[in-house]
Amino acid sequence: MPPFDVRFVRNLEQARPRPDRSSAPCVACAVRHLTVCAPLNPAELAEFSTIMKRRHFEPANAVFDEGDLAKHVFNVTSGVVKIYKLLPDGRRQVTGFLIAGDFLGLANEERYAYSAEAVTDARLCCFPRQKFEAMLDNFPAVERQMLMVASHELAAAQEQMLLLGRKTAKEKIASFLLRLSSRYRKRGLQDNPIHLPMSRNDIGDFLGLTTETVSRTFTQLKSSQMIRLLAGGLVELCDIDQLEDIAEGM
């Protein structure tokens, strides 16, 4: 089985017709329709691509750290990136897992308010922040797309608050699996079984659970035949209706 990030891009390429590669490198991007660049035509993409560099991050490598000068913004084009914050006592709160099409690096201040680290091999488009913001003046469609990104991030933050504050461990895990499956499906990727490249510790730090509780809850869902744990970090959702009932507290 090929590595996760290779499958991720390959599936998208098979799902969509290949664009003309002659006008700009970005035209050939398999996930462009998911990114902030989606509204641009080939000529606009050619101009936009002049400020973009492609970067590769190996697992556990930092994209940036909380407190670094916010010099760049990024589009994830393959792989998985986690974003997190550290508390003064060293505890960590994972605030999201970003996949192909997701945008990161937005900052209200001069420094990043969170850290970003590759979970798998990850490839990102990197834009200098000041040049990117200047481009928004020339491309209002991208600015509108950015507003949509911000709106989706706000909705995700509200959902995360509910997840952390009101749900039981089993409800949290069921919600997490279903939401990840939905995100894969919207990208034309395999949504069942789903791939979980993140560690149980990462999942716990995302859901506000201990690593032991995450592992125990996965075992409970497996014993109840609602999921199957497969090789290669795959999880099959065997009883989606029951998982949805659990996620909704029923």
N, C-alpha and C positions, 0 to 999 in steps of 0.2 A: 504494500500500500504506500503510495507516495506521501511525502510530508504534508502536513495540514495546509501550510500556506500555498504550496504548489497546487493542491487539489482545489483550494479556494478560488484561485485565479482561473484555473483550467475550466472549472464548472461554469464560471461566468462567461468565459470566452466561447464555450459551446452553446450557451443559452442565448447569445446575442450575435448578430451578424458582424463580421469584421469590417471596421471602417477603413477608409482610404488612409494609408500611412504617409502619403506624400506631403500633405499640407502642414502637419505639425506632429511632433512626437506624442503630444497628449491625445490626439485624435485616436490613436491606437490603444489607449488605456481601456482595459476591460471593465473597469469599475467607474468610468467617468460619469455615467448616468446616475450614479449614487452620490456624487461629490458636489462641492460648491461650484465646480466648473461646468456642471451639466447644462446651464442655459446658453453657453457660448457656442457660436458657430466656428467652423474651422479657421477662418481668418482671425477671429478674436482669440481662439486658443493658441494660435501661433504667437501672438503678441504676449499672451499671458505666460506661455511657456518660457519666455526669455528670462523671467525672474525665478524660475523653478529649478531645483536640483533634486535628483532622486537619491535617497539615502537608505542604507540597509543596516538593520540592527539585529544582532544575534540575541538569543534568549538571555534574559537577566541584564541586558545592557540598558542603561538609562538613555531615554530620548532627551529628557531634561529633568532637573531637580527643582523642587520647591525653593523659591528664593532666587533662582537664577534670573538674570536679566531676560525679559521676554523679547528676544530678538527675532524669533521665527514662529510661524504657524505651520501646521502640518495637515496633510490628508493621508489617512491610512489606505494603502492600495492592496496590501496582502498581510496575512498574519493577524496576531492578536496583541494588543497593547493594553496594559492596565494603568489606571490613574489612581493616585492615592495621596493621602495626607498623613503626616506624622504628628502625634500629640507630643507635648513637652516631655512626657514621661517615657517616650519611645514607642508607645502603642501606635498601631497603624490602622487606618480606615481606608479600605479600597472603595473608591467611589464609582468605579465603572470599568467595564471591559470593552475596548473599542475594536471593531473589526472593519473589514474593507468598506470604504465609503464614508467612514466617520472622520470628523474634523477635530483637531485639538490644538491647544496653544493660545486660545483667546484669553486676553488679560485686560482687566480694567486699569491696572496699575502698570508700573514699569517692570515688575517681576512676576514670574509665574506663581500662582496661588496653590499649585499642587505639583506632584511629581508624576512622570510618565516613564514606564519601563516596558520593554518588550517581553511578552510571555513566550512567544514562539519566534522563529525567524520572521522579521517584519520588514516590509518595504513601505516607505513613506515619501510623499512629495513634500518638499521643504520650501517654504516661501519666506524671504525676509519680511518681517512684520511691517515695517514702514513702507516698503514698496508694495506689499499686498494691499495695505490700507489705501495707498494712493491709487492703485488700480481700481478700487471700488468706485472712485469718483468717475472713472471712465466707463465702467461696466455696471450700470444700475441693476441689471438682472442678477449679477453675482451678489450684490448687496441684498437684494430681496431673498436670494437663496440663503444668505447668511442669517437673515432674520428668521427664516424657517428653521435653520440649525439651532439658533438660540431658543426658539419656541420649543423644539423637541427636547433640548437639554433641560429646560424648565419642567416640562411634563415628566421627564425621566427622574428628575430630582424629587418631584412631589411623590411619584410612585415609590421611590427609594425610602422616603420618609415614612410612608405607610408600611412598607416592608419591614423596616427596622423597628418601628414603634408599636405595631399592633399585631403582628403575625407570630404564630408559633414556629418552632424549628421546621416542622414538617410542611407547614404552609409556605414558609420562606423557600425551602428547597424546591417544592413543586412549582412555585411562581417563577423561580430562577430558571428552571429547566424549560418551562413553557415559553417564557419570554425570549430565551436564547433561540429556541426552535423557531419562533415567529420572526426573529431578526434574520436568521439564516434564510427562511422561506422568502422574505421580501427581497432578498438579494439573489434569488434563483438558485440557492444552494441546497444541499442535502439537509433536510430539517428533521429527519428521523431515520436512523439514529443520528444523534447530534454529537459533535466532537467537543470534548471538554479539555482543552490543553492546559487550563489553569489548575493549580494544586488545590487540595482540600483546604490548605491554610489560606490561600488567596480567596477561595469561596467563603470561608468563615469570616475573613476580614471584610468581605463585601456585605455579608448578611448579618453581621453582628453575632456570630456564633463561634464557639471554640472548634478547633480542628476535630476533636473527638466527637462533638455533637454532629458535625457535618458527616463524618464517616458513619456514625451510628444511624443517622437518618437515612443515608443512602442504603444502608443494609436493611433497614425497616421497609423502605419502598421496594427493594429487591425481593425481600421475603414475602411481601404482599403481592408480588408479581405485577407491580405497576411499572417497573423499569427492569431492564437487563443491563448489566455492566459487561461490555464487550472489550475485546483486545484493542489496543491502540488509543485508549482514552475515549472510546465511543460509548454512548449511553442510548439504549433503545427505549423509547416511551411506549410501553406496551398497552397501557390503559389511559388514554388521554382524557376521556370523560371523567374518570375518577380523580386524576391529577388536577383537572380543572375544578372539580368540587372541593378538593382539599385546598387549592390555592385561594378559593373564594370563601373559605371558612365554613363550608357546608358539612 
